[in-house]
Amino acid sequence: MPAQLTRADVLKVARLARLKLTDAELDDCTVKLGKILDYVASLNEINTDEVEPMVHAVELSNVFRDDAVQPSLPQTAALANAPKSDGRFFLVPQILEGA
């Protein structure tokens, strides 16, 4: 049985995800995520010795078109609907501290 999920664990993950959780949300997430982890741990009890490993649960086929060289969108057309640009690049707000 894995170690019990703690409030501090959830707080750490919330900080890494840049989520601001209230105390009530933090307590709720701790309980719910703990239940999810307990369920996933219970899957380890299933005998899978006779099960062949697979990449996907169902057969997949590629439904994409073939790659073909085509003319690129002109830079002015690409920037035409941008909220902000400097004429050459999209301008976006900085989201990471110290970057």
N, C-alpha and C positions, 0 to 999 in steps of 0.2 A: 504494500500500500504506500503510495507516495506521501510525502509530507503535506500537512494541511496548508492550504493557501491562506496567507495572512493578509491583513489590511495593508501592511507595509509593502507586500509584493504587488498588490493592485495599485497602490499609490505610485510605486516605482514605474510600473508599466504605463500608467496614466501620464506621468511626467515625460517619459520617453516618447509617448504619442502626442505630447503637447495638449493634453486634455485637462481642463479644469473641472474637477468633480466636487460637488458639495459633499458634506459628511454623510448625508442620507444616500446619495448616489454611490459613494465609495463603499458604504456598508452593503448596499444592494448588489453592486458589482462583485464584491467579495463573495457573497453567498452564491450568486448565479454562476460566476466563473469557477468556483469551487465545485459546484455540482457538475459542470461540464467536464472538468478535469477528472472527477471521480468516474464519470461515465466512460471517458476515453481510457482510463486506467483499467476499467472492467473489461474492455475489449482485449487486453493482454491475456485474459484467462481463456480465450477461445483457442482451440487447437487448430492450427493452420498448417500442420505438417504435410497434409495431402493437397494443399492448395498451391497451384502454380502461380508464381509472381506475375503481375501484369502492370502495364503502364497506365491503362485506363480501364474503368469498370465495364465500358461498352466499346464495341468496335467503332473506330473513327475513320473517316475518309476526308481527304482535303477537298473542300468545296470552293476554294479560291480560284480565281482566274490565273492564267499563266502570266508571269512577269513579262512585260514588254516595254521597251524604251519608248518614252513619249516626251514631248516637250514639257519643260517645267513651267509652273505658274510664274509669270513675271513678278519681280520683287515689288513693284508698285501695286499690283493687283493683290498680292498677299498681304501687304500692309494697309490696304485701303480701308478695311473695317476694324483695324486695330484701335483700341481705346487710346493708346499712346504709342508713339513711335518717334524715332529721331530721323526718319527717312531711310534708314538702312536696317534698323533692328526694331523688334518689339521692345517696349519699355514696360517692365513689370515691377511691382513693389518688392522690396527686399523682405524675405520671410525668415531667413536664418540670422540669428544674432552673430555679430562679429564677422560676417562675410563681406 
